[in-house]
Amino acid sequence: MKILVLNCGSSSIKYKLFNMESNEVVAQGGVEKIGMKGSFLKLTLPNGQKVQLEGEILEHRAGIEYIFGVLLSEKYGCIKSLDEIDAVGHRVVHGGERFNKSVLITDEVIEMLEECIELAPLHNPPNLKGIFAIKELLPDTPQVSVFDTAFHQTMPDYAYVYGLPYSLYEKYGIRRYGFHGTSHRYVSKRACEFLNVPYESQRIITAHIGNGVSITAIKNGKSIDTSMGMTPVEGLMMGTRSGDLDPGVISYIMEKERMSALGVSTLLNKFSGVLGISGISSDMREIEAGIKENNPRAILAMNTYNYRIKKYVGAYSAVLGGVDILVFTGGVGENQWVTRSTVCENMEYMGIELDEELNRSVRAKEVVISKPTSKVKVLIIPTDEELTIAKDTMEILGR
């Protein structure tokens, strides 16, 4: 069975084609700059070589047609007919309260997804564009929607409700939803498989750390709290997002800078976080380079970034009543030893003893980086959201 996984952003489409008999990725790549000058498709060949193909790609349907053309091409292709694609799985960012698991896409589901647009106006519309394109181009091929928010629908009400008039929750659904759920679900389960321990009886903290950052507390296989909120701005400081902020700051900025609501939203989402503090970049590799040059703002950005992760780990330890497993994942979590070391520093009271030598020497591989004497097992588990989406798709179709 071959499953195509699509992740459609506002100006991009990432794709992977899986052979589910072996969980093998037979094709992968992405379309960038949709609707802009200089749009292109970049694919990764089986030998790891990357190839870039330029072309005019004005909208998402054209981007998916371009992907199909590459999949069928004599030079770069891996299938002879689109009929070989048995199903398509889509990453959908926001499912609101309606969806607590992945679902087969029907006309009714599409209507519900359209109702969720106001909760994720930047993300759900391009997700839907991908769904509509497949519906037109492969009308007989089943599609499945896998939601970033679904895994967190097990949070108790006292964890997701905000200290606002309850009527605002009833009228508009204002509450914490959480994101990166597919990643948190994958790495928490995979960590337990790797350690050969039962998933349903573990207290796990998963730290998805990259340009976007979120932490989740998982107890007995269920998410009971997570750092992102109604939108992905809440929680940890991120590459360009502010994270937790005194709400009074927002009205103060609006008054002093004469900003509109849209202007403040752009400030908090696009120009804050690591970029805002450092003034250099949202890329932690460039921040590390700045630290080597003794740039004080680069140092401050890194310290703030790491401190807030550490603070959430401590908070979620309290929520869980202790921790059995701490998992690092995401671009920074998998590759940046300094952040892992700083987060785990002086956490022996919690049962965390990091093997510093091992931690410095490994990146982007499944490995335990805590000492054998550590009560808490600390792991790096590279995330694989696309494989999770493909597996959900196959399971829903009963294959």
C-alpha positions, 0 to 999 in steps of 0.5 A: 500500500502506498500512501502520500502524506501532504503538509500544505502551508500558506506558500509551501507543500511538503510531501512524502510517499510511503510504501507501508509494507516496509514503512519506507519513504520512496519519495519526498520533497517540497514545493516552495514559494507558491504564488511568488516569483522563483517558485520551485520543487526540491526533492531528495533522491534515494541516495540523499542527493537533493535536486531543485526544479524551478517552475511557475507554481501559482497555487496549491493545485498546480503545486500538487500537479507538479509533485505528481509530475515528478512522481511519474517522471522517467528521471526522478519518478517512483510510480508508473501511474497515480492509481498506485497512490492508495490514499492521501494523508493530510496534516491539518493544524486545528481540529477544534473540539470537534476532532479528538482523533484522525478521520476519513475526509468526507464532505461533512468533515470538510464543512467542520474544518471550514468552521475551524478556520477562525481558530487557525486562519493562517494554517487551516485554509492552505490545509484545505486547499490541499484537500480540495486539490486531491479531491479534484485530481484524484477523486476516487482516492480516500483522504484522511485528516490528521490533526495537530490538536487531536492528541491534546483533547484528553486534557482535563478542563481545568488544564485547558480553560483560561481565566476569562469569563466562561461565556467567551469559551461557550461562544467562541471556543476560547481555550487551550488546544495545543499543537505539535500533537502528532509529534508528541504522540509519536515520540512518546510512544516511540520512546516507550518502544525503545525502552521496552516499557508499557506506554500506558503506565509512564509519566512522560515529558516530551519537548518538541524544540525547534523554531516552534517549541512546545512541551507536553505532559503525558500520563498513562498514554494521554496528554494532560497538559501542553504549553501551546494554547488557543494559538501556537503563540502561547508557552515557550519562547520560540524562533519568532514567537514571544511565548508567554506574555503579560496580556497587559503588555499587548494593550500597552504596546498598542497604545504606545506604538499606535498598533492595530490588533493585526500589527501586534499579532504580526509582532508577536508571531513574526518578530519576537522570540529568539529573533526579537531578543537577539536581533540576529536570527531565529536560527539557533545555529546563528545564535550559537555563532553569535555567542562564540563572538560574545554577542550579549544579545545572542547570549541573552536569547539563548539563556532565555530560550533554555530557561523557559524550557527548563521552567516548563519541565519543572512545572510538568513534573509537578503536574505528573507527580514525577517523571519517568521519561524526558524526551527531546525532539525537533530540530534543536532538541535533536541536534543542540547539546547545549540546550539539552544540557542546560535544561537538565542541569541541576535537576538531580533532585527530580531524578535527572542525571545527564551523561554529559559526554554522551550528550555532547557526542550525539545528534539526531538519533534514537539514544538514551543520554541519561546515566544508568543511575538516572531515575528519569530516562532522558532520550533523543527521539527524532520525530516522524510526523509524516510516518504517523500520518501515514499509519493513521491513514492506513489504520482508518482505511482498515488496511 
